[in-house]
Amino acid sequence: MSSLQDLDKALVECLIGELNLVEIRDTLISVAQAAGEMMLNADPSVDTSETKKNSSDRVTATDKAVEAMVKACLTTAYPDFEFLGEESFKVGQKLSDAPTFVCDPIDGTLNFIHGFPNTAVSLALTVGKKPVVGVVFNPFRRELYTAIKGQGAFLQKPNGTVYRLPIRQNPDPLTGLNGCLVAVEWGSERSGPNWDLRTNTTRKLMSAKSAGGAMCHSIRSSGSAALDFCYVAAGQMDLFWEGGCWIWDICAGWIILEEAGGLVASANPGGWDPSLEGRLYLAVRGAPSGQKKVVEELWSCMEGKEFVFAH
């Protein structure tokens, strides 16, 4: 690491040290729970839904109302912090080094529209373009995931029981994709090279080894990248491979996963240091060994091809 990088890191650590991260986490929990009540009180069967890019990329009136509430609460409580949200995002807006709240008001909007209860509000704080606090709350299942940098990750269940993540505190090693439950999302881009890569790689992950595949345990698609990251952090999934989603989808889940001993690589081969805004994520659960092995094995299933997305 260069001396300039050392200085930048020291400045970021100094800034983080000046923040009351526990207070910020508690604020995010309170706001997330209020957002959850808005989601529960909405009737998705009559909620106005608009198309963004195509019929599989939607936004509801509740998405917009939840983000407006979240933004108002957080900018009032922390007026010096920046705010980056899915619904208020402007083309060209970029994450800065300054303390920034990152918000996805409803991650899993299609699930919400259909009444499928796998959806969440995802809130994070970044400093120096890195997540330092994360809160993901599924109001339909009353499951709350939280993390603070250096202080661990936790899951609170509906009965109030709190688990330090991963749920199994002594997780098994990762021995290969053949023993993995893998999360994959399909996105709204349903044709072209990225779609071909997504479907071909998924087919190879699922196929028998005698057919040249990896024969993973199975594939799951929950419809929420934020919750996928949390399920990997909890150890309920082994990997989550995703290209194309955005910073607000994964920011809170990223710090929750890291604090649970997991790692985030790029969805594209060779990328061991992905950025929050890179749109390329491969989340791997905590394990005493084998994390890099399964990353490299999944990359090999892509057969030298890469996702290409605009930033």
N, C-alpha and C positions, 0 to 999 in steps of 0.2 A: 504494500500500500504506500502511495506517495505521501510526502509531507503535507501536500495540499489536501489530500483525502483525509489524512489524520486530523487536520485542522477542522475540516468540514464536519467530520464525525464528532469531534470534541464540542463544536458549537451546537450541533443538534442535541447531543447528550446534555449539554448545559441548559438548553431551552426546555427539553423534556423535564429535567430536574426542577425547573421553576414552576411546573404545572402540577396542580393537585389532581392526579389521574384518577384517584378513587372517587373524588367528588364528581369528576367528569363522567366516569362510568355510571355512577348512581343517577346523574342527570339523564344520561342516555337511556338507562333502564326505565326511568319514569316517563320519558317522552315515548319510548317504544311501547310501553304498556298503554299509554293514551292512544297511540296510533292503532294498537291492536283493538281497542274498544271501538274505534271508528270502523275498522274492518268488520268486526263482529256485528255491529249495528247496521251496516250497509246490507242491502239486498242485492247480491250480484246478479240475480235473475232479471232485475229491472235497471241495474246500474248502466248508465250510458257508456257505451264502449266505442272507441274510435280506432281505426286502422292507422298504424304508423307506416310501416314499409309494405306489409302484405297482410293477408288474413290471419297469419300466425304471429304477428307482431302487433300487440294491442295495448291500449291505455284506457283506463276507466276514469270516471269522475272522482272515484274514491282515491285512486293514485294521486291525482292532482290535489285533492283536499288534504290528504294525509301529508304530502310533502309541504304544502303551505303551512300547516300546523307545526310540523317539525322545524321548518326553517324559522318561523316566527319565535318559537320557544328557544331555540338554540342561539339565534342571533341576539335575542334579548338577554339571555343569560351570559353569553360570551361575545360581546359586540366587536371585539378585536379579532375574532377568528374568521377565517374564510369559510365559504359553504359551497359544496359541489353536490348537486342532486340530479337524479335522472330526469325529472320532469322540468326542472328550471335550467338544465344544461344548455349552453349556447355553443354553437359550432366554433371551434378554435379555443375554447376554454381549456386550460391545462392546470393540473395540480402544481402548486408552488411549494416551496420549503416551509412556508408559514403554517402554523396550526390551522388545520382545515377539517371541518366536519364533512363526511361523505355519506350520502343518504340514498338508499333505494326504498321508497315508501311501501311498495308491495313487490317483493321479489317472488315471481311466480304468478304474474297477472293472469295468464291463461288458466291456471288452476283456480284462481279466485273467480274468474268469470264462470267457470264450469261448476263451482261449488266443491272442488276437490281440496281437502283441507291441508295441503302441503304448500303453504305460502307464508311469507314472513316479512317483517320490517327489518331492514339491515342498516345499522348506524355505526360509524367508525370515526375516530379522530386520527389524523395523520400529522406527523411532524417530520420535516426533512424528506417528504415524499415516502415515508414509511408508516404503516399503521402501528399505533401504540395503544389504542383502546378499541375494542370491538364488542358490539351487542347485536345479537340476532334473536328475534322473538317471533315464535309461531303462536299467534293467539288462539288458533283453532285447537291446537294440542296443548296449549299452555306450557310450552317448553321454551326456556330462556337460556341462551348460550352467552357467556361473557368472557372477556379476557383483558388483562392489562399487561403491557410489556414487562417481562421479568417477574410476574406475579402469578403465572399459571392461568389455565383456562378451566371453566366450570359450566356444568349443566344443572339447572334447577328444574325439577319435574313438577307436575301439577300438584302433587301432595306436599310440596315444600322441600323434599329431599334434594340435597345438593351433592353432585358428584364432581370430583376433580377429574378432568379429562387427561388421557383416555379413560373410559369407564373401567377397562381392565388395566390396572396400574402396572402389570407386568405383561405387556403384549408379546405375542409370539413374533419370532423373526419373519421377515418376508423372504420366501424361498423362490418365488417366481410367479409369473402371471397365472400359472396353472392353479395356484392356490388363492387367487384374488377375486373378490367381488368388486366390480368396476362400475363407477357411475359415468354415464355419458348423456349429454343433452343434445337435442337435435337442432335447436335454433330455428330461425325463420328463413334462412337462406337454403332453399330446397333444390337448387340446381347449380351447375358449374363445378369448377375444380375443387373448391372447398367442400362442397357437398359430396363429391366423389371420394375425396380423401376421408371424410368423416365416415361415410357408409362402408367404404372398402376396409378401413382400419378396424371398424367395429366388427365387420364380418370375420376378419382375421383373428381378432381377439376371441370371438365366440367359436370359431371352427376347431374341429378335432386336430390334434397334432399330426395325425396320419394324412390330413388334408392340407398341411402346411400352416396350421393355425396355432394359437397360443393356448386354446382350450381353458380360458379363464373360468372360474366358477359360474359366473353369469354376469349380465349387464343389467343395471338399474337406471331408470330415468325418472327422477322425482319432479322435475319441472321447476326447480329453484336452485340456482348455483350457490346462493348463500347457504342454504340448508345442506347442499351436497358437501361443501367445505366443512360444515359442522359435523355431518355424519362421518366424514373421514377423520376429523379431530377426535370424535368419540370412539373411533375404532369400529364403527358399524359398517363402514365401507373401507376398502383398502386403498383405492385410488379414485380420483376424479380427473378425467381428461377432457379439456374444454378449450376450444378456440372460438373467438367471436364475441364473447360477452364483454362487459364493460367494468370499469373500476368499481362502480357502485354495487355491482352484483357480488363482488368477491372481497372487497376491502376488509369488512368486519370479519368475515370468515377466515381471511388470511392470518390475522394475528391470533385468532382462536386456534387455528391449526398449528401455527408455530409454537404457541405456548403449551400445546399438548404434545410437543415433540415431533410434529410432522414437518415436512419440507414442501416447498413449492418450487418446481422446476418449470420450464417452458413446455407448452404443448408441442412445440416444434423441436426436432432433434438438435442436441448439442447445447441447448440453452439452460445453463445452470443458475443464471442470475436474472430471472425475468423481472420486468418492472410492473408496478401496479396498473399502469395505463397501457401495457403491451397487448392486452386482449388474448394472451396465450398462457394457459395455466395447466399445470399437471400437479395436483395435490396428492400427497402420499402420507399415509398415517404414520404415527410414531412406531418405531420398531427398533429392537436392539441391533439388528443387522438387516441388510437386504434392500434398503430403500433405493440406493443408486442402481442396484441390479434390476429392479422392476421398472425403473424409469428407462434405463437403456433397452430393456426388452420391449417395452411399449414403443419407444422410438423406432426400434427395428421393424415393428409391424407397419410403420408408415412407408417403408420401402423407399427411403430417400426423398419423399415428397414433403412439402411444407404448406401450412395454412398461410394465406396472404390476406390481411385485412387492413382497411384504412384506419388511421388513428384519429 
